[in-house]
Amino acid sequence: MITTLALAAALNQSNACQGAQPAITNVTSTSTESDGVTHFTLTAIVANLGPMDQSGNDLQSVDIILDGAKNGEKGIPPLRSGQLYSFVYNVDRNADAAQGSTRVRLHLVQHGPPVAVQNCASDGDRYEIKL
């Protein structure tokens, strides 16, 4: 029994991310309304959750997809281990639209050849919020 538990712990440790692990960790929204338009301000946070820094030449961005269509993109600089980076994105829609009827998906994209150290796990590469 003890050997089984020790083996399981060792396997879990070896599967843990050993490189950089950028992830979208949070997205919040605030809104104001004027002249029949609701103006949403989204604030997204991307963090490197891994134990290693990203290389200085890593190219990455977050695609912003509004109701299934790409609506924008924000470049993200290489992140040190534990570093946070936030950005703001604005979305406008008709004030008559039902609350929660607009789906915004954010997708972290690595540009260039896939390298495990750049992003050793895909956990956190996507985030969704409904407005």
Secondary structure as UniProt FT lines:
FT   HELIX           2..15
FT   STRAND          22..34
FT   TURN            35..36
FT   STRAND          37..48
FT   TURN            56..57
FT   STRAND          59..66
FT   TURN            67..68
FT   STRAND          69..76
FT   TURN            81..82
FT   STRAND          84..94
FT   TURN            95..96
FT   TURN            99..100
FT   STRAND          103..111
FT   TURN            116..118
FT   TURN            123..124
FT   STRAND          126..130
//
